[in-house]
């Protein structure tokens, strides 16, 4: 599945372990409306960060949610992705960066007419395991809501229905997961 390689940790006086993930490498999964490709896991960074890529099909919306344990840093690498964090909204094209701080409700969507992609840096690491578990649940078929809420709670993830959501869905012709 993944071709990511990590060299063994060196002695205390030697260099730290080196992890290499080449373009196109990394285990992939599906999160319901967007994909995920795992690039660096917390186990490879001593828990400092994890890095994933998210492909966004046209019309994709990541439902509003709030992290209680980690911050996210996103870099758009292709297409246009809209972000709403708190009361701030922006659409970024390739090369755009945004921070999404813990404790703030946020959402993301494909704001264009072509597929889009972004890199997500998660700090500290650990939340990449939510993506892994969710992807495994969705691979098995339609999820049981009784499975999803405890999974989200285990990772300190909260969902919301902010008043601004219907407007974003209408303006960008989005297809949220039902």
Legacy VTK file of the C-alpha trace (Angstrom):
# vtk DataFile Version 3.0
C-alpha trace
ASCII
DATASET POLYDATA
POINTS 178 float
0.000 0.000 0.000
2.476 2.651 1.103
6.006 3.100 -0.070
6.943 5.584 2.633
10.261 4.603 4.126
11.809 5.522 7.454
15.425 4.835 8.231
16.126 3.377 11.656
16.777 5.821 14.467
20.467 6.498 14.911
22.320 6.631 18.196
21.809 9.669 20.411
24.810 11.313 18.800
23.673 10.500 15.266
21.069 12.113 13.030
17.335 11.567 13.631
15.360 9.067 11.563
14.690 10.169 8.005
11.271 9.594 6.460
10.862 9.865 2.708
7.490 9.918 0.949
7.738 10.386 -2.793
5.020 11.967 -4.965
2.092 9.596 -5.317
3.157 7.481 -2.327
1.158 6.984 0.844
-1.852 4.917 1.789
-5.121 6.357 0.479
-8.675 6.334 1.795
-12.100 7.923 1.407
-13.686 10.131 4.081
-17.200 10.425 2.653
-16.846 13.610 0.578
-13.073 13.998 0.200
-10.182 11.607 -0.066
-7.106 11.248 2.124
-3.553 10.216 1.349
-1.292 9.681 4.354
2.144 11.267 3.862
3.713 11.491 7.350
2.333 9.809 10.455
2.883 10.903 14.020
4.870 7.727 14.607
7.361 9.036 12.037
7.662 12.534 13.593
7.846 11.710 17.307
4.272 13.006 17.579
5.116 16.525 16.451
2.984 16.607 13.284
1.213 14.466 10.766
0.770 15.342 7.102
-2.006 14.215 4.773
-3.249 15.271 1.357
-6.938 15.718 0.624
-8.284 15.523 -2.932
-11.593 17.432 -3.246
-13.941 16.368 -6.044
-16.122 19.095 -7.575
-18.967 19.894 -5.161
-17.232 18.377 -2.120
-17.915 19.848 1.338
-16.235 18.907 4.610
-18.982 19.443 7.167
-18.403 22.075 9.866
-16.395 20.718 12.758
-14.132 21.795 15.591
-10.909 20.219 16.817
-10.250 20.392 20.546
-6.744 18.883 20.532
-4.899 20.019 17.425
-4.369 22.897 15.018
-4.433 22.452 11.248
-2.372 24.218 8.610
-3.532 23.859 5.007
-1.793 24.527 1.710
-3.848 24.439 -1.490
-1.880 22.671 -4.214
-4.429 22.623 -7.041
-7.842 24.045 -7.828
-9.742 26.368 -5.498
-10.743 25.505 -1.942
-13.026 27.593 0.228
-12.451 27.839 3.965
-14.690 29.131 6.713
-13.185 29.373 10.191
-15.205 31.205 12.812
-16.637 34.255 11.045
-13.880 34.453 8.412
-14.286 33.068 4.895
-11.793 32.885 2.040
-11.253 31.022 -1.228
-7.642 30.090 -1.931
-6.032 28.862 -5.122
-2.855 26.848 -5.555
-0.120 28.204 -3.325
-2.510 29.630 -0.708
-1.995 28.853 2.997
-4.418 29.021 5.934
-4.364 28.168 9.634
-7.355 26.576 11.332
-6.906 26.857 15.099
-8.280 24.339 17.551
-11.431 25.443 19.336
-12.903 27.165 16.266
-15.680 25.719 14.077
-14.478 25.435 10.485
-15.357 23.925 7.131
-13.750 23.474 3.699
-15.161 22.929 0.221
-14.217 22.762 -3.444
-14.996 26.303 -4.568
-14.257 25.706 -8.265
-15.392 23.702 -11.244
-12.334 21.412 -11.290
-11.003 18.892 -8.770
-8.873 20.483 -6.042
-6.225 19.251 -3.603
-4.622 20.454 -0.413
-1.932 19.411 2.020
-2.968 19.341 5.685
-0.397 19.621 8.478
-1.838 18.545 11.829
-0.135 19.561 15.063
0.289 17.742 17.299
-0.158 14.462 15.464
-2.762 11.853 16.313
-5.783 13.058 14.348
-4.543 11.219 11.257
-5.753 8.097 13.093
-9.317 9.454 12.993
-8.993 9.649 9.199
-7.657 6.093 9.094
-10.461 4.703 11.270
-13.181 6.649 9.431
-11.876 5.465 6.072
-11.975 1.843 7.284
-15.567 2.263 8.528
-16.697 3.794 5.219
-14.971 1.052 3.197
-17.201 -1.469 4.958
-20.367 0.292 3.722
-22.722 3.041 4.867
-21.763 4.073 8.395
-23.870 3.536 11.465
-24.230 6.903 13.243
-23.765 4.998 16.496
-20.192 4.239 15.320
-19.330 7.734 14.165
-20.136 9.832 17.230
-17.999 7.768 19.647
-15.184 7.811 17.060
-15.349 11.606 16.843
-15.474 11.931 20.632
-12.369 9.730 20.997
-10.464 12.241 18.888
-11.931 15.390 20.462
-13.886 16.271 17.313
-17.198 18.139 17.565
-19.684 18.816 14.745
-21.975 21.789 14.244
-24.721 23.211 12.057
-23.750 26.890 11.872
-26.207 29.380 10.405
-23.823 30.183 7.522
-23.759 26.625 6.123
-26.882 26.744 3.863
-25.571 29.898 2.182
-22.203 28.286 1.375
-23.900 25.143 0.031
-26.115 27.268 -2.239
-23.391 29.677 -3.421
-20.979 26.902 -4.411
-23.539 24.272 -5.457
-22.093 21.779 -2.957
-23.184 18.203 -2.349
-22.834 17.539 1.386
-22.830 14.034 2.767
-26.304 13.114 3.965
LINES 1 179
178 0 1 2 3 4 5 6 7 8 9 10 11 12 13 14 15 16 17 18 19 20 21 22 23 24 25 26 27 28 29 30 31 32 33 34 35 36 37 38 39 40 41 42 43 44 45 46 47 48 49 50 51 52 53 54 55 56 57 58 59 60 61 62 63 64 65 66 67 68 69 70 71 72 73 74 75 76 77 78 79 80 81 82 83 84 85 86 87 88 89 90 91 92 93 94 95 96 97 98 99 100 101 102 103 104 105 106 107 108 109 110 111 112 113 114 115 116 117 118 119 120 121 122 123 124 125 126 127 128 129 130 131 132 133 134 135 136 137 138 139 140 141 142 143 144 145 146 147 148 149 150 151 152 153 154 155 156 157 158 159 160 161 162 163 164 165 166 167 168 169 170 171 172 173 174 175 176 177
